[in-house]
Amino acid sequence: MERLIAGYRGDGPAPALRDRDDVAAYAAYRMPATFQAVRAALGALADAAPGWAPDSHLDVGGGTGAAVWAAAAVWTEGGPRPTVVLDHAEPALALGRELAAGAAAPAVRAAQWRREALGAARAGSGRVRNQPADDTRYRQGGSGGRPADASAGSPTGGSAHGPAVGSADGTAGSAWASAGLVTVSYVLGELSEDVRREVVAEAARGAHGAVVVVEPGTPDGYRRVLAARQQLVDAGFEVLAPCPHSAACPMEGTADWCHFAARVQRSALHRRVKGGELGHEDEKFSYVAAVRPGGTAGTGAAAPAAARVVRHPQLRKGLVLLELCTAGEGLARTTVSKRQGPRYRAARDVRWGDAWPPPQDDGHAGDAGA
């Protein structure tokens, strides 16, 4: 536990999960925060694309499956959707499979858990995140990218819903099958720059709906998200959240960085593991949610918010001060006064990371700064 805590608190890459004890420690120490951060990012996507829900989900580098649980918490309707978690660490996949077996959500319970390296190791060259010391190689093809020595417990093949998500028989040019939603969360920081680009490129090729990338809310995490965002835009995707546009980020090249916070309620075990007394913590994260043109068609208008609150709102007597990222003015500061009635009441309730103005605005929803 001490090794993992020191690794997560340091500035280097996340520590490797070597065995079941490591994975259990990770699940207690980091999984709740990862879940809440990914849930917030997916929630912003759902708000921007009302009526849309992914028909399938591929979670790349998903470990114990926090993103799968988060997706199930955001899109609660419907039965099982084909869901696959890819990760190299077999102990993480084994625990994720065990946890999922007791889930109430059909999509989580029916998820497939596949051991697979990311990036160049798929083709047998190079070593990537948590690749074993004996340089075990991974193959594509009918095995769905499983390692040659994968355990028999790793699910393969198709399902009643069609071809298995994550296998190599999907979108042309992609090593993964097409999925409505591809999540890449808390993974890129563990990869070399060239492998990061390869993973994001594969995610873009494999997603027929949306790609969501989540990283720690640090300057480095923001820069990784920014690079992924540019790759997605270059691939033809439209950014739906958090940005109100797909143009250059106005924080790029400044001393500031785009990040948000998700409140995590700590259980007694979580407090004990983290050595904390508070019943909650705030997980800082950066993210981008982007959709393929037409990927959310037929389910209502999908569009980014007019603006996004990028700092904690400041409450003054009769005033609320909002720091916004806007579509037309970049970073902007606006003051909402008590005289504005419903908008003022909405501003008092708005939180860092929320869209602005709210959907129930008083008739001026297109004016982000008013």
Backbone hydrogen bonds in HBPLUS format (Angstrom, degrees):
<---DONOR---> <-ACCEPTOR-->    atom                        ^
c    i                          cat <-CA-CA->   ^        H-A-AA   ^      H-
h    n   atom  resd res      DA  || num        DHA   H-A  angle D-A-AA Bond
n    s   type  num  typ     dist DA aas  dist angle  dist       angle   num
A0005-ILE N   A0001-MET O   2.91 MM   4  6.17 166.5  1.93 159.7 163.5     1
A0006-ALA N   A0002-GLU O   2.96 MM   4  6.07 165.4  1.98 148.0 152.2     2
A0007-GLY N   A0003-ARG O   3.01 MM   4  6.17 150.8  2.10 140.7 149.1     3
A0008-TYR N   A0004-LEU O   2.86 MM   4  6.13 161.1  1.89 157.5 161.5     4
A0009-ARG N   A0005-ILE O   2.97 MM   4  6.09 148.9  2.07 148.4 156.8     5
A0010-GLY N   A0006-ALA O   3.09 MM   4  6.06 122.1  2.44 134.4 147.3     6
A0010-GLY N   A0007-GLY O   3.32 MM   3  5.21 143.3  2.46  93.8 103.9     7
A0023-VAL N   A0019-ASP O   3.05 MM   4  6.39 158.8  2.10 151.5 157.8     8
A0024-ALA N   A0020-ARG O   2.81 MM   4  6.02 162.2  1.84 155.0 159.4     9
A0025-ALA N   A0021-ASP O   2.97 MM   4  6.15 156.6  2.03 146.2 152.7    10
A0026-TYR N   A0022-ASP O   2.86 MM   4  6.14 154.0  1.92 146.8 154.6    11
A0027-ALA N   A0023-VAL O   2.83 MM   4  6.09 162.7  1.86 153.4 157.6    12
A0028-ALA N   A0024-ALA O   3.10 MM   4  6.34 150.5  2.19 143.1 150.1    13
A0029-TYR N   A0025-ALA O   2.84 MM   4  5.94 153.0  1.91 148.1 156.6    14
A0030-ARG N   A0026-TYR O   2.68 MM   4  5.35 166.1  1.70 151.4 156.5    15
A0031-MET N   A0026-TYR O   3.28 MM   5  6.54 150.8  2.37 143.6 147.1    16
A0034-THR N   A0030-ARG O   3.03 MM   4  6.24 165.3  2.06 161.3 166.1    17
A0035-PHE N   A0031-MET O   2.90 MM   4  6.01 164.7  1.93 155.5 159.3    18
A0036-GLN N   A0032-PRO O   3.13 MM   4  6.37 162.3  2.16 145.2 149.1    19
A0037-ALA N   A0033-ALA O   3.00 MM   4  6.19 162.2  2.03 153.1 157.8    20
A0038-VAL N   A0034-THR O   2.98 MM   4  6.12 172.3  1.98 157.2 159.4    21
A0039-ARG N   A0035-PHE O   2.83 MM   4  5.91 155.3  1.89 148.1 156.3    22
A0040-ALA N   A0036-GLN O   2.98 MM   4  6.13 153.4  2.06 142.6 148.8    23
A0041-ALA N   A0037-ALA O   3.09 MM   4  6.41 158.0  2.14 148.1 153.7    24
A0042-LEU N   A0038-VAL O   2.85 MM   4  6.06 167.7  1.87 157.9 161.0    25
A0043-GLY N   A0039-ARG O   2.80 MM   4  5.88 147.4  1.91 142.5 152.5    26
A0044-ALA N   A0040-ALA O   3.03 MM   4  6.30 147.6  2.14 144.0 151.2    27
A0045-LEU N   A0041-ALA O   3.15 MM   4  6.51 151.0  2.24 143.1 150.9    28
A0046-ALA N   A0042-LEU O   2.87 MM   4  6.17 159.4  1.91 150.2 155.8    29
A0047-ASP N   A0043-GLY O   2.94 MM   4  6.17 151.2  2.02 144.5 152.1    30
A0048-ALA N   A0044-ALA O   3.11 MM   4  6.30 147.2  2.22 140.0 148.1    31
A0048-ALA N   A0045-LEU O   3.11 MM   3  5.14 119.8  2.48  95.3 110.1    32
A0049-ALA N   A0045-LEU O   2.96 MM   4  6.16 129.4  2.22 144.9 159.1    33
A0303-ALA N   A0048-ALA O   3.02 MM 255  5.52 146.2  2.13 153.2 156.2    34
A0052-TRP N   A0049-ALA O   3.15 MM   3  5.72 161.7  2.18 133.3 136.9    35
A0181-LEU N   A0056-SER O   3.00 MM 125  6.23 138.7  2.17 139.3 151.9    36
A0057-HIS N   A0082-PRO O   2.87 MM  25  6.35 156.4  1.92 157.6 164.4    37
A0084-VAL N   A0057-HIS O   2.95 MM  27  6.45 153.0  2.03 155.3 163.9    38
A0058-LEU N   A0181-LEU O   2.86 MM 123  6.30 159.5  1.91 160.8 167.8    39
A0183-THR N   A0058-LEU O   2.96 MM 125  6.42 156.2  2.02 153.9 161.6    40
A0059-ASP N   A0084-VAL O   2.86 MM  25  6.20 170.5  1.86 166.7 170.1    41
A0086-LEU N   A0059-ASP O   2.90 MM  27  6.19 170.7  1.91 164.4 165.4    42
A0060-VAL N   A0183-THR O   2.88 MM 123  6.09 158.7  1.92 174.0 172.0    43
A0061-GLY N   A0086-LEU O   2.68 MM  25  5.29 119.0  2.04 129.0 148.0    44
A0062-GLY N   A0086-LEU O   2.93 MM  24  5.91 130.8  2.18 146.7 152.7    45
A0065-GLY N   A0062-GLY O   2.90 MM   3  5.14 165.9  1.92 134.2 135.5    46
A0068-VAL N   A0065-GLY O   3.05 MM   3  5.22 127.7  2.33 102.8 116.6    47
A0069-TRP N   A0065-GLY O   3.21 MM   4  6.58 158.6  2.26 157.9 162.9    48
A0070-ALA N   A0066-ALA O   2.94 MM   4  6.20 151.2  2.02 144.1 153.2    49
A0071-ALA N   A0067-ALA O   2.91 MM   4  6.09 158.6  1.95 144.9 149.4    50
A0072-ALA N   A0068-VAL O   3.12 MM   4  6.33 156.2  2.18 142.9 149.2    51
A0073-ALA N   A0069-TRP O   3.02 MM   4  6.27 138.8  2.20 140.9 151.9    52
A0073-ALA N   A0070-ALA O   3.08 MM   3  5.05 125.1  2.40  93.9 108.3    53
A0074-VAL N   A0070-ALA O   3.07 MM   4  6.37 137.3  2.26 145.0 156.3    54
A0074-VAL N   A0071-ALA O   3.20 MM   3  5.15 129.4  2.48  93.5 106.4    55
A0075-TRP N   A0071-ALA O   2.91 MM   4  6.02 178.5  1.91 161.5 161.9    56
A0112-GLN N   A0083-THR O   2.84 MM  29  6.18 162.9  1.87 149.5 154.0    57
A0085-VAL N   A0112-GLN O   2.84 MM  27  6.25 157.0  1.89 158.6 165.7    58
A0114-ARG N   A0085-VAL O   2.84 MM  29  6.08 176.1  1.84 174.8 176.2    59
A0087-ASP N   A0114-ARG O   3.11 MM  27  6.55 154.1  2.18 163.8 169.8    60
A0116-GLU N   A0087-ASP O   2.80 MM  29  5.33 154.2  1.86 115.3 124.2    61
A0092-ALA N   A0089-ALA O   3.11 MM   3  5.44 123.5  2.44 105.7 119.0    62
A0093-LEU N   A0089-ALA O   3.15 MM   4  6.52 159.5  2.19 152.4 158.4    63
A0094-ALA N   A0090-GLU O   2.85 MM   4  6.04 158.8  1.90 156.6 162.4    64
A0095-LEU N   A0091-PRO O   3.12 MM   4  6.32 161.5  2.15 145.4 149.2    65
A0096-GLY N   A0092-ALA O   2.91 MM   4  6.08 162.9  1.94 150.4 156.1    66
A0097-ARG N   A0093-LEU O   2.85 MM   4  6.01 155.0  1.92 148.8 155.0    67
A0098-GLU N   A0094-ALA O   3.08 MM   4  6.34 153.3  2.16 142.3 149.2    68
A0099-LEU N   A0095-LEU O   2.87 MM   4  6.16 165.3  1.90 159.6 162.8    69
A0100-ALA N   A0096-GLY O   2.92 MM   4  6.04 159.4  1.96 147.6 153.7    70
A0101-ALA N   A0097-ARG O   3.15 MM   4  6.27 139.3  2.32 140.3 149.6    71
A0102-GLY N   A0099-LEU O   3.28 MM   3  5.91 151.2  2.37 112.6 119.0    72
A0103-ALA N   A0100-ALA O   3.00 MM   3  5.09 169.4  2.01 114.7 116.5    73
A0108-VAL N   A0105-ALA O   3.19 MM   3  5.49 127.2  2.48 105.5 117.8    74
A0109-ARG N   A0105-ALA O   3.04 MM   4  6.27 171.1  2.05 159.7 162.4    75
A0110-ALA N   A0106-PRO O   2.93 MM   4  5.97 153.1  2.00 151.7 157.0    76
A0111-ALA N   A0108-VAL O   3.18 MM   3  5.22 164.5  2.21 106.9 111.3    77
A0122-ARG N   A0119-GLY O   3.02 MM   3  6.00 166.7  2.04 129.2 133.0    78
A0123-ALA N   A0120-ALA O   3.02 MM   3  5.71 141.9  2.17 117.7 125.5    79
A0125-SER N   A0120-ALA O   3.30 MM   5  5.49 168.3  2.31 131.0 128.5    80
A0124-GLY N   A0121-ALA O   3.03 MM   3  4.67 154.6  2.10  94.6 102.3    81
A0131-GLN N   A0128-VAL O   2.88 MM   3  5.50 155.7  1.94 147.1 142.2    82
A0135-ASP N   A0132-PRO O   3.01 MM   3  5.63 156.3  2.07 122.3 123.9    83
A0144-GLY N   A0141-GLY O   2.95 MM   3  5.84 161.4  1.98 131.5 133.8    84
A0146-ARG N   A0143-SER O   3.40 MM   3  5.56 152.8  2.48 101.2 108.4    85
A0150-ALA N   A0147-PRO O   2.99 MM   3  5.00 161.0  2.03 117.0 114.8    86
A0154-SER N   A0151-SER O   3.23 MM   3  5.96 175.1  2.24 122.0 123.5    87
A0159-SER N   A0162-GLY O   3.04 MM   3  5.47 157.8  2.09 150.0 157.0    88
A0162-GLY N   A0159-SER O   3.08 MM   3  5.47 171.0  2.09 115.2 117.7    89
A0167-SER N   A0164-ALA O   3.36 MM   3  5.86 160.2  2.40 129.6 128.8    90
A0177-ALA N   A0167-SER O   2.60 MM  10  5.18  99.6  2.23 137.5 159.8    91
A0174-SER N   A0171-THR O   2.94 MM   3  5.47 159.3  1.99 140.5 141.1    92
A0179-ALA N   A0206-GLY O   2.83 MM  27  6.24 145.1  1.95 155.3 164.9    93
A0208-HIS N   A0179-ALA O   2.97 MM  29  5.96 154.8  2.03 135.8 144.1    94
A0210-ALA N   A0180-GLY O   2.80 MM  30  6.24 153.4  1.87 151.5 158.6    95
A0182-VAL N   A0210-ALA O   2.94 MM  28  6.38 153.2  2.02 151.5 160.3    96
A0212-VAL N   A0182-VAL O   2.96 MM  30  6.40 158.7  2.01 159.2 164.5    97
A0184-VAL N   A0212-VAL O   2.92 MM  28  6.31 156.3  1.98 162.3 165.7    98
A0214-VAL N   A0184-VAL O   3.06 MM  30  6.42 156.9  2.12 138.0 142.5    99
A0186-TYR N   A0214-VAL O   2.69 MM  28  5.88 166.4  1.71 147.3 151.2   100
A0190-GLU N   A0187-VAL O   2.88 MM   3  5.62 162.4  1.91 126.1 132.0   101
A0191-LEU N   A0188-LEU O   3.09 MM   3  5.34 166.6  2.11 113.8 117.1   102
A0196-ARG N   A0192-SER O   2.86 MM   4  6.13 155.2  1.92 156.5 164.7   103
A0197-ARG N   A0193-GLU O   3.10 MM   4  6.37 163.0  2.13 149.5 152.5   104
A0198-GLU N   A0194-ASP O   3.09 MM   4  6.32 151.7  2.17 138.9 146.9   105
A0199-VAL N   A0195-VAL O   2.85 MM   4  6.08 160.4  1.89 155.1 159.4   106
A0200-VAL N   A0196-ARG O   2.96 MM   4  6.24 167.3  1.98 159.2 161.9   107
A0201-ALA N   A0197-ARG O   2.91 MM   4  6.01 157.3  1.96 145.0 152.0   108
A0202-GLU N   A0198-GLU O   2.91 MM   4  6.13 156.5  1.96 147.9 154.1   109
A0203-ALA N   A0199-VAL O   2.90 MM   4  6.15 154.7  1.96 146.7 154.2   110
A0204-ALA N   A0200-VAL O   2.91 MM   4  6.17 156.1  1.96 149.7 155.5   111
A0205-ARG N   A0201-ALA O   2.94 MM   4  6.20 158.7  1.99 147.9 153.9   112
A0206-GLY N   A0202-GLU O   2.86 MM   4  5.94 147.2  1.97 145.8 155.1   113
A0207-ALA N   A0203-ALA O   3.07 MM   4  6.04 124.5  2.39 142.8 153.4   114
A0292-ARG N   A0209-GLY O   2.89 MM  83  5.60 162.7  1.92 155.8 160.8   115
A0211-VAL N   A0290-ALA O   2.87 MM  79  5.48 158.6  1.91 159.0 166.2   116
A0290-ALA N   A0211-VAL O   2.97 MM  79  5.48 168.2  1.99 160.5 163.5   117
A0213-VAL N   A0288-VAL O   2.96 MM  75  5.43 159.2  2.00 157.5 163.3   118
A0288-VAL N   A0213-VAL O   2.98 MM  75  5.43 144.1  2.11 148.7 157.0   119
A0215-GLU N   A0286-SER O   2.88 MM  71  5.33 165.3  1.90 156.0 159.0   120
A0286-SER N   A0215-GLU O   2.85 MM  71  5.33 166.7  1.87 150.7 154.4   121
A0217-GLY N   A0284-LYS O   2.95 MM  67  4.59 152.5  2.03 109.1 102.5   122
A0222-TYR N   A0218-THR O   2.84 MM   4  6.04 162.8  1.87 160.3 164.3   123
A0223-ARG N   A0219-PRO O   3.02 MM   4  6.25 154.4  2.09 143.3 150.0   124
A0224-ARG N   A0220-ASP O   3.01 MM   4  6.34 151.9  2.09 148.6 156.0   125
A0225-VAL N   A0221-GLY O   3.01 MM   4  6.29 158.9  2.06 149.5 155.3   126
A0226-LEU N   A0222-TYR O   2.78 MM   4  6.00 156.6  1.84 151.2 158.5   127
A0227-ALA N   A0223-ARG O   2.99 MM   4  6.20 154.9  2.06 144.4 149.9   128
A0228-ALA N   A0224-ARG O   3.01 MM   4  6.27 159.6  2.05 147.6 153.3   129
A0229-ARG N   A0225-VAL O   2.74 MM   4  5.93 156.3  1.80 152.3 159.6   130
A0230-GLN N   A0226-LEU O   3.01 MM   4  6.27 157.5  2.07 146.1 151.0   131
A0231-GLN N   A0227-ALA O   3.05 MM   4  6.33 155.8  2.11 145.3 151.9   132
A0232-LEU N   A0228-ALA O   2.96 MM   4  6.25 157.7  2.01 151.8 157.4   133
A0233-VAL N   A0229-ARG O   2.92 MM   4  6.20 161.8  1.95 153.7 158.7   134
A0234-ASP N   A0230-GLN O   2.85 MM   4  6.01 162.7  1.88 150.8 155.9   135
A0235-ALA N   A0231-GLN O   2.96 MM   4  6.18 133.1  2.18 137.3 150.2   136
A0235-ALA N   A0232-LEU O   3.08 MM   3  4.95 126.7  2.37  90.9 105.5   137
A0237-PHE N   A0232-LEU O   2.94 MM   5  5.37 160.0  1.98 152.7 146.2   138
A0236-GLY N   A0233-VAL O   2.93 MM   3  5.15 159.3  1.97 109.8 114.9   139
A0238-GLU N   A0291-VAL O   2.82 MM  53  5.31 163.1  1.84 154.2 155.9   140
A0291-VAL N   A0238-GLU O   2.81 MM  53  5.31 156.7  1.86 150.5 152.1   141
A0240-LEU N   A0289-ALA O   2.88 MM  49  5.80 164.5  1.90 154.2 159.6   142
A0241-ALA N   A0289-ALA O   3.28 MM  48  5.13 156.0  2.34 144.3 143.6   143
A0289-ALA N   A0241-ALA O   2.71 MM  48  5.13 157.7  1.76 164.1 157.3   144
A0252-GLU N   A0249-CYS O   3.15 MM   3  5.49 155.5  2.21 109.8 117.0   145
A0254-THR N   A0251-MET O   3.08 MM   3  5.52 153.7  2.15 139.2 136.2   146
A0260-PHE N   A0285-PHE O   2.78 MM  25  5.44 159.1  1.82 156.0 162.5   147
A0285-PHE N   A0260-PHE O   2.92 MM  25  5.44 155.0  1.98 138.2 145.3   148
A0262-ALA N   A0283-GLU O   2.87 MM  21  5.10 153.0  1.94 135.1 143.1   149
A0283-GLU N   A0262-ALA O   2.84 MM  21  5.10 164.0  1.86 153.4 150.0   150
A0264-VAL N   A0281-GLU O   2.75 MM  17  5.21 170.2  1.76 168.6 167.9   151
A0281-GLU N   A0264-VAL O   2.88 MM  17  5.21 141.9  2.03 141.9 153.7   152
A0266-ARG N   A0279-GLY O   2.82 MM  13  5.07 161.1  1.85 123.9 128.8   153
A0271-ARG N   A0267-SER O   2.92 MM   4  6.22 161.3  1.96 155.2 159.3   154
A0272-ARG N   A0268-ALA O   3.01 MM   4  6.20 156.9  2.06 144.4 151.0   155
A0273-VAL N   A0269-LEU O   2.84 MM   4  6.05 164.8  1.86 158.0 161.7   156
A0274-LYS N   A0270-HIS O   2.98 MM   4  6.09 158.2  2.03 147.8 153.6   157
A0275-GLY N   A0271-ARG O   2.83 MM   4  5.70 113.1  2.28 136.5 151.8   158
A0276-GLY N   A0271-ARG O   3.00 MM   5  4.96 147.8  2.11 139.3 145.0   159
A0275-GLY N   A0272-ARG O   3.33 MM   3  5.06 147.8  2.44  92.1 101.3   160
A0295-GLY N   A0292-ARG O   2.69 MM   3  4.97 159.0  1.73 140.8 141.8   161
A0297-ALA N   A0294-GLY O   3.18 MM   3  4.86 165.7  2.20 105.7 106.2   162
A0356-TRP N   A0307-ALA O   2.90 MM  49  5.10 155.2  1.96 135.1 133.0   163
A0308-ARG N   A0325-CYS O   2.97 MM  17  5.25 146.2  2.09 138.9 149.7   164
A0325-CYS N   A0308-ARG O   2.88 MM  17  5.25 148.6  1.98 145.0 155.3   165
A0309-VAL N   A0354-ASP O   2.92 MM  45  5.56 172.0  1.93 169.0 171.3   166
A0353-GLY N   A0309-VAL O   2.80 MM  44  5.11 151.1  1.89 134.2 144.0   167
A0310-VAL N   A0323-GLU O   2.92 MM  13  5.80 158.1  1.97 144.1 151.2   168
A0314-GLN N   A0321-LEU O   3.05 MM   7  5.03 167.4  2.06 146.3 149.4   169
A0321-LEU N   A0314-GLN O   2.83 MM   7  5.03 168.5  1.84 151.2 154.4   170
A0316-ARG N   A0319-LEU O   2.87 MM   3  4.88 173.6  1.87 144.1 144.5   171
A0319-LEU N   A0316-ARG O   3.11 MM   3  4.88 172.5  2.12 111.1 113.2   172
A0338-LYS N   A0318-GLY O   2.94 MM  20  5.02 136.2  2.14 149.4 144.7   173
A0320-VAL N   A0336-VAL O   2.88 MM  16  5.18 140.1  2.04 143.8 155.8   174
A0336-VAL N   A0320-VAL O   2.90 MM  16  5.18 170.0  1.91 154.2 157.3   175
A0322-LEU N   A0334-THR O   2.87 MM  12  5.30 175.1  1.87 165.6 167.3   176
A0334-THR N   A0322-LEU O   2.93 MM  12  5.30 163.2  1.96 153.2 158.8   177
A0324-LEU N   A0332-ALA O   2.75 MM   8  5.19 173.7  1.75 173.0 172.1   178
A0332-ALA N   A0324-LEU O   2.86 MM   8  5.19 160.7  1.89 144.9 149.6   179
A0326-THR N   A0330-GLY O   2.79 MM   4  4.98 165.3  1.81 133.9 139.1   180
A0340-GLN N   A0337-SER O   2.99 MM   3  5.68 163.9  2.02 119.0 124.0   181
A0341-GLY N   A0338-LYS O   3.21 MM   3  5.83 157.8  2.26 120.5 120.9   182
A0343-ARG N   A0340-GLN O   3.21 MM   3  5.61 143.4  2.35 142.1 131.6   183
A0344-TYR N   A0341-GLY O   2.95 MM   3  5.27 119.9  2.33 106.8 121.9   184
A0345-ARG N   A0341-GLY O   3.03 MM   4  6.40 159.4  2.07 157.3 163.7   185
A0346-ALA N   A0342-PRO O   2.94 MM   4  6.18 153.6  2.01 145.3 152.8   186
A0347-ALA N   A0343-ARG O   2.84 MM   4  6.06 151.0  1.93 144.0 152.5   187
A0348-ARG N   A0344-TYR O   2.98 MM   4  6.30 145.3  2.10 148.7 157.2   188
A0349-ASP N   A0346-ALA O   3.06 MM   3  5.25 137.1  2.25 100.4 112.5   189
A0350-VAL N   A0346-ALA O   3.01 MM   4  6.17 124.3  2.33 143.5 159.1   190
A0354-ASP N   A0351-ARG O   2.93 MM   3  5.52 165.4  1.95 142.9 143.6   191
A0361-ASP N   A0358-PRO O   3.02 MM   3  5.42 136.2  2.22 128.4 126.4   192
A0367-ASP N   A0364-HIS O   2.89 MM   3  5.53 164.6  1.91 122.8 128.1   193
